[in-house]
Amino acid sequence: MSAPLELRGVSKTYGAGPSAVRALVDVDLTVAAGEMVAVMGPSGSGKSTLLTVAGSLEEPTAGQVFIEGTALSGLSRDDRARLRRRHIGYVFQDFNLLAGLTAVENITMPLELDGVKARPARRAGLRALEELDLADRADSFPDELSGGQRQRVALARALVGERRLLLADEPTGALDSRSGEGVMRLIRSACRDGAAAVLVTHDAQLASWADRVVFVRDGEVVDSTPPLPGPESLLASGPTGPQSGEADR
């Protein structure tokens, strides 16, 4: 079975000549089904570019990106958009929620675009919101939600449906610690169900949930290592589940 994500010799350069910026340099990365990978590195190291290229939002200057064994370079723009809807869940730093849609409508829109009827799509959206303790805000618009609530809606949108690859840029950045733990438990649960996840983070505690930590500097992968023991290794002896804190309500 093909890996949910594979990058082979991927480079990304912005601009040309002396002012060119090499955001990624000959990156090789494979993420297996069920695996959570954290990507760490200093600001400007290429972490976010790695996600946008992996998620087909930008094309690499060189190299190949494969999603479920399919080379993105061989797909039309429409086919890439269809692949993103069906296989990739993306959590952006700025959430990218549509202001004119309610929380549940933001979550269900990708499902409905892919042919799921409105009622079953709404049921799936409500289940996702309930798992993140946001069922009571299903019909609220983004500007009626706190930053932490918007972040959880964006995560629910990324996880709903049958997606096999989750790409997240600082997925707990707007959350208090207890709500952040709830988000990480949900991502870990998706991985146990067979999804792959790639998380960009500056937070070593968040990275400790991952199966592997990849370090990026100046656009190059400079190291890849298992994380230090952290929350995931302590789940058996920890609390049975987080309750959302008040700071992000």
N, C-alpha and C positions, 0 to 999 in steps of 0.2 A: 504494500500500500504506500502511495506517495505521501511525503510529509506535507502538512498543511502549508508550510512556508519554507522556501529555499532560496537563498541569494548566492549567486555564483559570480565572483569577480566583479561585484557591483561598484561602480564609481559614479559620482555625481559632481559636476563642475558647474558653477554659476559664472556667467560672463566669459570673457576671452582676453587673451594677452596678459600683460603685467598685472591687471586688476582682477584676474580670474580667481575665484575662491573654490578650492577643492573640498567640498563638504563631505564626501565619502571617497575612500581610496581602496579599491580592490577588496571589497568586503565579501567574505564567505560566511554564511550563517544558515544553519538548518535547525528548524524547530519542529520537534516530533509531536504527534498527537498525544495529548495529555500532559504536555510539558509547559511549565511557566518559566519564561526567561526574563530577567530584569536587565535593562541596559543602563549603565551608569557612566558618568564622565563629566568633565567640567563644562560650563556653559560654552556654547559655540563649538562643541566637539563633533557634532554631526548626529547626535542622538535622534532629534526630531526629524531630520531629513531621512534617516534610516527608516522611520515609521512611515513617512509619506511615500517613499519609494516602495517599501514593502506592501503598502496598501493600495498601490496603483494610482495614487493621487498625483504623483510625479513620475516621469519616465527617467530611468538612469541614463547617464551619458555613455556608459559602457557596462557590459555584463548582462546577466539575465536574472529575472525574478520569476519564480515558479510558485503558483498557488494550487495545491492539490495536484501537482505534477503538470499543470498547464502553464506554458510559457506566456507571460503577459505580452511580450513583444509580438506575438502572433495574433493578437486579438484586436478587433476594431474598437473604437471608442465606446460604441453601444454595448459590445460584448464585455468590455472591461467594467462598465457600469453595472451590467447584470451580474457579473461575477462578484463585485463588491456587495451588492444587495444580498446575494444568496450565501456567500461564504465568509465575508469579513465584517466584523463589528469594530467600529472605530470610536474611541473616546478622545475628543479633542480637548486641549487645554482651555479653550474658550467655549466649550460645550456645543456650539453650532446648533442650538435649538431654534426652531422656527417660531417667531414671536406670535404669529397669528393662529397657532395650533395649541391646543391644551397639552398637558403632560402626556396623557394617554394617546392622543392623536400623534404627537411627535414620535412616540414609541412604535405605534402601529403603521405609520406611513410606509416604511420599507416593506412590510409584509403585504400591504394592500397594493403597492406598486408591483409586487411580484405575483399578484393574482389571488391572494388570500381574501376571502369575503370579509365584510366589515365586522360582523358579529364575532366570528371566531378570532379575528385579529384583535378586537377589543378585549375578549376574554384573555388572550395571551398577554396583552399589554397590562391588564389589571393584575394578573398573576405576578408579572415581573415587578410591578410597583409594590405589591404586597410583600414580596420577598425583601424589598428595601425599605419597608416601613413607610411607604408613601401612598398607600391606597386611598387615603382621605384627601389627597391632593390631585387625584386623577384628572379632574376637570378644571384645574387651575392653569392659568397661562404662565409662561416663563417669567414675566415681569412681576408675577405675584408670588414667586418662589425665592427663597434665599439662595445664595451661591452654592451651599452644600446640597440643597434639594435639587437644584438644576444639575449638579454634577451626578447625583444619583439617577435622575431621569435619563441623562446621557448614557450612563452605564446600562440602564435597563434597555434602552434602545439598541445598544451594541450587543446585548446578550440574547435578546428575544429571537425566537425562530431556531433554525437549524444551523447556525453559523459555526464553522469549525476553526476560525481564527479570530482572536481578539487582539487588537492593537490599541494600547492606551498610553496617552501622554500625561504623566503625573495624575493618575486616576483618583488619588485621595488628597490632592493639593488643597481643596477648599473645605475639607471635612475635619471635624474634631477627631481625636484619637479613637474613640469608641465607634463612631460611624465609619471611620476609615477601616477599622478592623472588620466591620460587617461587609464592606465592599470587598476586601481581600478574601474573606471567606466565600463570598459569592463567586468571585473569579476562580478561586481554587476548586469550588464545586463544579464549575463549568469544565475545568481541566480534568477532573476526575471522571466526567461524563464523556471525555474524549476530545475536547477542544484544545487548541494550542493558544498560548497567550504570550505577548511580548509587551512589557511594561517599561516605559522610560521613566526614570526617577532619579532624584537627588537624595532620596531618603533611604539610609541604610536599613532602617527597621522594616520599611516596605520591601526592600530587596531581599530581606531574610525569609520572606515567604516563598521565594522562587526556588526552582530546582537548579538553576544555573544563573550566574551573574556574568554578563559580558561587559567589559570595560572598553570605552571608545575614547580615543584622544586624537585630535587633528584629523578626524575622518577615518581613522584606522582602528580596527579591533586589535587591541594590544594584549588582552588577556581574557580568559574565560575560566571561571572557577565555581565550584559549589559555594553557596552562601554560608555564613556563620549560622550556628543554631539560632533559631528565632521563633516567632509566634507559631508557625506551621508545625514545627517539631514539638510544640508544647500543647497542641490542641487537646490531646487525650486527657491532660491533667488540668486544662484551663476551664473557663466558664463554658456553659453549654451553648451560648450564643450571645452576640452583642445586642444591647439595646441602643437605639440611636440616642446620641447625646443632645443636649439642648442648644449647644453652641451653633449648630447649623440649621436650626428650625426657623 
